[in-house]
């Protein structure tokens, strides 16, 4: 369970950093896309929140699956195989 937590926390940290950078970048560049959007505002907070929520869920799932796989490995056997 500790291995899963380590992998999950690392993925969560990267997800938060990428999400914050992406939100700032999207907010800054949304004015460029204003002419391409129909029936919505360029800086609609609901769309930003929805996009952030979907991307966060996908990133956390992408972190959880390898963490679960790593937790099922025997550490001694994995290290021995790596040395061969």
C-alpha positions in Angstrom: 0.0 0.0 0.0 2.9 2.4 0.6 4.2 1.9 -2.9 0.8 2.8 -4.3 0.8 5.9 -2.2 4.3 7.0 -3.3 3.4 6.6 -7.0 0.0 8.2 -6.5 1.4 11.3 -4.6 4.1 11.7 -7.3 1.4 11.7 -10.0 -0.8 14.0 -8.0 2.0 16.5 -7.6 2.7 16.5 -11.3 -1.0 16.7 -12.1 -1.5 19.8 -9.9 1.6 21.5 -11.3 0.6 20.8 -14.9 -3.0 21.8 -14.2 -2.0 25.2 -12.7 0.4 25.9 -15.6 -2.2 24.8 -18.1 -5.0 27.0 -16.6 -2.8 30.0 -16.6 -1.7 29.3 -20.2 -5.2 28.7 -21.3 -6.5 31.9 -19.6 -3.7 33.9 -21.2 -4.3 32.5 -24.7 -8.1 32.5 -24.6 -8.2 35.9 -26.1 -6.6 34.5 -29.3 -9.4 31.9 -29.6 -12.2 34.4 -29.1 -13.0 34.7 -32.8 -13.2 30.9 -33.2 -15.8 30.3 -30.4 -19.5 30.3 -31.0 -22.2 30.7 -28.3 -19.6 30.6 -25.4 -17.3 33.1 -23.8 -13.6 32.8 -24.3 -13.0 32.8 -20.5 -16.0 30.8 -19.3 -15.1 29.6 -15.8 -17.4 26.5 -16.1 -15.5 25.3 -19.2 -12.2 25.8 -17.5 -13.4 23.9 -14.4 -14.8 21.1 -16.6 -11.6 20.7 -18.6 -9.5 20.8 -15.4 -11.7 18.1 -13.8 -11.6 15.8 -16.8 -7.9 16.1 -17.3 -7.3 15.6 -13.5 -9.4 12.5 -13.5 -7.5 11.0 -16.5 -4.1 11.9 -15.0 -5.0 10.3 -11.6 -6.2 7.2 -13.3 -3.0 7.1 -15.3 -1.0 7.4 -12.0 -3.1 4.8 -10.2 -2.8 1.9 -12.7 1.0 1.7 -12.7 1.0 2.3 -8.9 -1.3 -0.7 -8.5 0.9 -2.8 -10.7 4.1 -1.8 -8.9 2.6 -2.6 -5.5 2.0 -6.1 -6.6 5.7 -6.8 -7.4 8.1 -8.4 -5.0 10.8 -5.8 -4.5 13.6 -8.4 -4.0 12.7 -10.3 -7.1 12.4 -7.2 -9.2 15.8 -5.9 -8.1 17.4 -9.3 -8.8 15.9 -9.4 -12.3 17.2 -5.9 -12.9 20.8 -6.9 -12.1 20.8 -9.7 -14.7 
